[in-house]
Amino acid sequence: MGKTTFTLKKQHLPTKTCLVCGRPFTWRKKWEKVWEEVKYCSDRCRSQRNKKNLENT
């Protein structure tokens, strides 16, 4: 009983906007420790980040 944790309700989860597709995405448990570093909603968007940059130049 020494460890106190808090739970987040689904409607109260933080959200961000994907830098590649522009869609909103919500916090996931697997991103708990790195949420501030998360920029992309999926592996697909993460792999396309360089392709988008090349198209804009």
Rosetta silent file (secondary structure, phi, psi, omega in degrees, C-alpha in Angstrom):
SEQUENCE: MGKTTFTLKKQHLPTKTCLVCGRPFTWRKKWEKVWEEVKYCSDRCRSQRNKKNLENT
SCORE:     score description
SCORE:     0.000 S_00000001
   1 L     0.000    1.270 -176.136    0.000    0.000    0.000 S_00000001
   2 L   -73.157  -27.850 -176.387    3.030    2.299    0.055 S_00000001
   3 L   -91.747  126.334  179.082    2.899    3.236   -3.630 S_00000001
   4 L  -105.461  128.144  176.282    0.271    5.767   -4.646 S_00000001
   5 L  -125.390  156.915  175.758   -0.788    5.961   -8.276 S_00000001
   6 L  -116.064  151.391  178.407   -3.409    7.994  -10.002 S_00000001
   7 L  -111.534  146.078  177.686   -5.639    6.879  -12.803 S_00000001
   8 L  -104.788  132.589  173.370   -6.711    8.942  -15.756 S_00000001
   9 L   -77.970  150.927 -176.220  -10.211    8.706  -17.115 S_00000001
  10 H   -57.681  -36.647 -179.245  -10.396    8.421  -20.894 S_00000001
  11 H   -73.238  -12.163 -178.602  -12.072   11.793  -21.278 S_00000001
  12 H  -107.100   10.272 -179.682   -9.259   13.434  -19.292 S_00000001
  13 L   -72.148  141.302  177.368   -6.292   12.030  -21.230 S_00000001
  14 L   -67.069  152.457  178.467   -3.872   14.616  -22.662 S_00000001
  15 E  -128.677  158.424  174.160   -3.815   15.037  -26.436 S_00000001
  16 E  -139.573  167.427  176.054   -1.337   16.272  -29.024 S_00000001
  17 E  -109.199  131.944 -179.603   -1.458   16.924  -32.765 S_00000001
  18 L   -66.052  134.785 -178.943    0.703   14.803  -35.059 S_00000001
  19 L   -71.719  -20.772 -177.462    3.350   16.862  -36.888 S_00000001
  20 L   -93.827  -55.953 -174.251    2.964   14.821  -40.097 S_00000001
  21 L   -96.038  -15.931  178.026   -0.748   14.127  -40.586 S_00000001
  22 L    80.084    4.347  179.783   -2.178   16.812  -38.303 S_00000001
  23 L   -83.023  146.760  175.778   -4.552   14.419  -36.560 S_00000001
  24 E   -76.435  145.789  174.376   -5.033   14.590  -32.808 S_00000001
  25 E  -139.064  154.621 -174.073   -3.853   11.633  -30.745 S_00000001
  26 E  -107.819  162.709  179.202   -4.172   10.833  -27.074 S_00000001
  27 L   -56.932  140.006  174.633   -1.783    9.721  -24.359 S_00000001
  28 L  -122.468  151.133  179.930   -0.943    6.024  -24.216 S_00000001
  29 H   -55.662  -38.968 -177.874    0.406    4.057  -21.286 S_00000001
  30 H   -69.230  -15.298  177.011    3.511    3.081  -23.274 S_00000001
  31 H   -97.512    8.444 -172.953    4.311    6.817  -23.713 S_00000001
  32 L   -52.151  -45.403 -175.297    3.992    7.511  -19.979 S_00000001
  33 L   -87.297  -15.265 -176.006    7.677    8.279  -19.395 S_00000001
  34 L  -123.558   21.092 -174.649    8.383    9.997  -22.734 S_00000001
  35 H   -54.808  -38.185 -179.133    5.137   11.906  -23.398 S_00000001
  36 H   -65.398  -24.455 -178.495    6.971   15.237  -23.735 S_00000001
  37 H   -91.969  -12.897 -176.453    9.113   13.750  -26.529 S_00000001
  38 L   -72.232  127.722 -178.121    6.254   12.165  -28.511 S_00000001
  39 L  -124.501  -18.963 -172.814    5.601   14.052  -31.777 S_00000001
  40 L  -123.077  146.562 -175.455    3.975   11.502  -34.086 S_00000001
  41 L   -79.648  -19.810 -175.699    0.773    9.501  -33.754 S_00000001
  42 L  -155.255  169.241  175.661    2.113    6.293  -35.306 S_00000001
  43 H   -63.962  -34.577  179.361    5.157    4.512  -36.683 S_00000001
  44 H   -61.404  -47.401  178.730    3.895    5.313  -40.176 S_00000001
  45 H   -65.970  -38.098  179.167    3.938    9.063  -39.519 S_00000001
  46 H   -62.950  -38.105 -179.979    7.305    8.800  -37.798 S_00000001
  47 H   -76.670  -22.347 -179.740    8.790    7.082  -40.858 S_00000001
  48 H   -90.658   -2.403 -176.416    7.208    9.645  -43.225 S_00000001
  49 H   -59.817  -39.556  179.974    8.565   12.697  -41.377 S_00000001
  50 H   -73.370  -34.225  178.353   11.631   12.915  -43.620 S_00000001
  51 H   -64.095  -39.264  179.418    9.601   12.407  -46.799 S_00000001
  52 H   -66.239  -40.706  178.821    7.379   15.352  -45.876 S_00000001
  53 H   -64.403  -37.881  179.791   10.426   17.547  -45.252 S_00000001
  54 H   -68.335  -34.965  179.859   11.910   16.603  -48.655 S_00000001
  55 H   -68.966  -31.257 -177.965    8.668   17.475  -50.463 S_00000001
  56 H   -78.189  -13.689 -177.638    8.582   20.961  -48.935 S_00000001
  57 L   -96.544    0.000    0.000   12.065   21.876  -50.186 S_00000001
